[in-house]
Amino acid sequence: MIYTFNDAADGYLSLSIGEEVVHTSDQVLSILWNKGAERVILIDGTPMSLPSGSFLTLMTTQVAKMMDWADTVTWRYNREFYCILDHDEEVSCAGFLFYGSHGRMLIQPSVVDATKFQALLEVFRDEFQTTDTIQGEMLRMLLKRLIIKLTRLGKAQYLQDDTDDIAYDLLRQYNLLVEKSFKQMHQVQDYAALLHRSPKTLSNVFSQLGSKTPLQIIQDRIALEAKRQLMYTDLTSSEIGYDLGFGEPAHFSRFFKKVVGKSPSQFKKELTSA
């Protein structure tokens, strides 16, 4: 079953239950709930385990596929329907639940929480079938509730118990700046200056949060984009390097091998073989 909603402002929200959803880079954010048995999902060509009962958030830049969609629920929406940046004070998820440094965020609800999510799902289904002048606002309210609940669970699972709001917001702001500028800015001090913090302060805060280091966040984001371009475009390694801010092809090749563990040509060759 697939439910969809579109509004006059090009806003889009869909709810797919047990139906195949090929998530591509189409400026749509997704929340996937695996209500069935553990399965494997391919994200940008890389397989990962999707445990039973878990939620997975997918970004606009990710390409995801799965063989078995039975007992899965997928919410998909664009920024015209609900912009997490414009409504950051409401949900506080940008730079964490979406576009965060933890990579592919899996959230495992408890049995009690899963029951609450199931009840919320039923309200979603009912609202999709209610067509009136406030349907869009009702669906936005429900989506906001879903995001807030997942953000709370994500904070409990991925951050230290004593994490304060200042540290949490600093991590989110850093992640969003990296997402915006990783092609042009490769040094921690560049982002630290924008945040009016020292690189050492960022390192200390991220260490306390159990996060990747500030430099790892930058390097992993550059490497991720490089792998995507190697997989989904016909650009040469040199062209990809220039696009990602490397002045010399050799500099990009050394960076890629250091972070990924193989050269761009080796990575591309293995893709072709696969």
C-alpha positions, 0 to 999 in steps of 0.5 A: 500500500502506498499513500501520497500527499501533494500540496500547492507549494510542491510539498510531497509526503508518501507512506509506503507499507510493504512496497518497494521503494528505490531511494535515489538522489531526488532531494527526498529524505526517507525514514525506513522502519523494518518491522520484519526479520533482519535483512540486508539493504544496499546504500550507495552499493555497500551492504549493511544489516538492517536489524528487525524492528529498527529504523534507518534514516536516509539522506537526499544524497544516498541511493538505497535498494533492498531485495525484500520489502515485506513488513517495511514502512517508509516515509518519504518527504521533501523540504517543501513539505517539511524543512528540517532546517527551517523548523530546527527549533521544533525538531533539532534533528538536522546534523544528527538524525539527518546529515549527521557524523554517525553515518547511517543512523540505525535506531532500535526502539524498545518494545514499548516504543515500537508499540507507540510507533505502530499507533502513530503509523495507524494515525498516519494511515487514517489521515492520508485517507482524510481529505479536507483543508487541514489534511496537510497540516495534520500530516506535517504534525504527525511527521514532526512527531515521528522525527522528534521521537526518533531524535530522542531515541537516537540521542539516547543510543548514540550520545553520552547520558550527560550530553548537554544541549550546547555540545549537542548543538555544536556537533550538529552545526559542525556537521551541517557546515561540513555537509555544505562546504566539504568540497571547498573546505578541508581543514578543521580550523576553517569550520572552527572559525565559522563556529567561533571555536578553536579546533581543540575545543571542537576535538574535546567536545566531540570526544566527550560526545563519543563522536568521530573527530572533527577531521574524520568527519570532513575526510569521511564526507569527502570520501563518501562523495568520491565513492558516489561519483565513482559509482554513479558518474562517468567522471575520471578520477582527476575530474572527481578530485578537482570537483572535491577541491584537490588541485592535483590528481595525485593529492586526491589519489593519496587522500582516497587511498588513505581514507578508503584503503584502496586507490580510486582506480582499484575501487572503480575496478572492483565496482565493474567486476561486481 
